[in-house]
Amino acid sequence: MKIEEIFTFENLYEAYKGCRKSKQHKGEVIRFEANLSVNITNLMNDIISKKYKLGEYRIFFIYEPKKRVIEALPFKDRVVIKCFCDVVLRNKIEKKLIYDNAACRIEKGTTFAIKRLEKFLKDEYRKENNNNIYYLKCDITKYFPSIDHKILLSLLKKIGF
């Protein structure tokens, strides 16, 4: 797929609509929307002409449910990444994922994951006929920053990138 086919005005616009959900009150989203067609056109032209540069991450903390460091790209960069993921990446990777993977998948959000866990726990309860059932809920510290990019790129090449 050519870059001009991925980053069309229509695809970038659809990605923008997805990125703005629950964020339409944020300043950077409002500023992007103030000149929406110009901003999308500029993004499209910069990408196609290979002048596009990823912005700087904004680092901040959240404290619920625990203290976490968040590194967020500018809104325009999130639009570009969502466009690429929606148009190219999702179709190539989706069929490689196990059914129970709920991370960033259409129709497989938190509710899906909770229902799957409930199903597994109920099945285990019926099988064992008692309440001695356990599961591990964990969070791997600094998981995403620790991903080896060489390995990731080699895996992506195996599926056609």
C-alpha positions in Angstrom: 0.0 0.0 0.0 1.4 3.4 -1.0 1.7 6.3 1.5 -0.7 8.3 -0.6 -3.4 5.6 -0.2 -2.9 5.4 3.6 -2.8 9.1 4.5 -5.7 10.4 2.4 -7.8 13.3 3.6 -10.7 11.0 4.3 -8.5 8.5 6.3 -7.0 11.3 8.4 -10.4 12.8 9.0 -11.7 9.4 10.3 -8.7 9.1 12.5 -9.2 12.6 13.8 -12.8 11.7 14.7 -11.6 8.7 16.7 -8.9 10.6 18.5 -11.3 13.4 19.6 -13.7 11.1 21.4 -13.8 12.0 25.1 -11.2 14.7 24.4 -13.2 17.4 22.5 -13.0 19.7 25.5 -9.1 19.7 25.6 -7.3 22.8 24.3 -5.1 21.1 21.8 -8.1 19.4 20.2 -10.1 22.6 20.1 -7.1 24.4 18.4 -6.8 21.6 15.9 -10.5 21.8 15.1 -10.4 25.6 14.7 -8.7 25.0 11.3 -9.7 21.4 10.8 -9.5 21.1 7.0 -6.3 23.1 6.8 -4.7 21.0 9.6 -5.7 17.7 8.0 -4.5 18.9 4.5 -1.2 20.1 6.0 -0.7 16.7 7.7 -1.5 14.8 4.5 0.9 17.0 2.4 3.7 16.9 5.0 3.5 13.1 5.2 3.4 12.6 1.4 6.2 15.0 0.8 8.2 13.3 3.7 8.4 16.6 5.6 6.4 15.3 8.6 8.2 15.3 11.9 6.9 13.6 15.1 6.3 16.2 17.9 7.7 16.1 21.4 6.2 13.9 24.1 4.4 15.7 26.9 5.2 14.0 30.2 2.8 14.1 33.1 1.5 11.9 36.0 -1.8 10.4 36.8 -2.6 9.0 40.2 -5.6 6.7 39.7 -5.6 3.8 40.3 -1.9 4.3 41.1 0.8 6.8 40.2 1.9 6.4 36.6 4.0 8.4 34.2 2.2 9.2 31.0 4.0 10.3 27.8 1.6 11.8 25.3 2.2 12.9 21.8 0.6 16.1 20.4 -2.9 15.6 19.1 -1.9 15.8 15.4 0.6 13.0 15.9 -2.0 10.8 17.5 -4.2 11.4 14.5 -1.4 10.3 12.2 -0.7 7.2 14.3 -4.4 6.2 14.5 -4.7 6.6 10.8 -1.8 4.3 10.1 -3.1 1.8 12.7 -6.7 1.8 11.3 -5.8 1.6 7.7 -2.7 -0.7 7.7 -1.7 -2.2 11.0 -5.0 -3.4 12.4 -5.8 -5.6 9.3 -2.3 -7.2 9.3 -2.1 -7.8 13.0 -5.7 -8.6 14.0 -5.7 -12.1 12.6 -2.4 -12.9 14.4 -3.9 -12.1 17.9 -5.5 -14.6 20.2 -9.3 -14.2 20.7 -8.9 -13.1 24.3 -6.5 -10.2 23.6 -8.6 -7.1 24.5 -6.0 -4.4 24.1 -7.0 -1.6 21.7 -9.3 -3.8 19.6 -12.7 -3.0 18.1 -15.5 -4.4 20.3 -12.9 -5.8 22.7 -12.5 -3.2 25.5 -12.6 -3.4 29.2 -16.1 -4.8 29.3 -15.1 -7.7 27.0 -12.1 -8.5 29.2 -14.1 -8.5 32.4 -16.8 -10.8 30.8 -14.1 -13.2 29.6 -12.5 -13.3 33.1 -15.9 -14.0 34.6 -16.5 -16.8 32.2 -13.2 -18.4 33.0 -13.7 -18.1 36.7 -17.2 -19.6 36.5 -16.0 -22.4 34.3 -13.2 -23.2 36.8 -15.7 -23.0 39.7 -17.9 -25.5 38.0 -15.0 -27.8 37.3 -13.5 -27.6 40.8 -16.8 -27.4 42.6 -15.3 -25.0 45.2 -14.2 -21.4 45.7 -10.4 -22.1 45.8 -9.9 -20.2 42.5 -7.2 -17.6 42.0 -6.1 -15.3 39.2 -3.2 -13.0 38.9 -3.7 -9.4 38.0 -0.5 -7.6 37.4 1.1 -4.7 35.7 4.6 -4.9 34.2 6.6 -1.8 35.1 8.0 0.1 32.1 6.7 -2.7 29.8 6.4 -0.6 26.6 9.7 1.3 27.0 11.4 -2.0 27.5 10.3 -3.5 24.1 13.3 -4.4 21.9 12.7 -2.5 18.7 14.9 -4.8 16.6 12.8 -7.8 17.7 9.6 -5.9 17.1 10.7 -4.8 13.6 11.7 -8.3 12.7 8.4 -9.7 13.8 6.6 -7.0 11.8 8.7 -7.9 8.7 7.5 -11.5 9.0 3.9 -10.3 8.5 4.6 -8.1 5.5 6.0 -4.8 6.8 
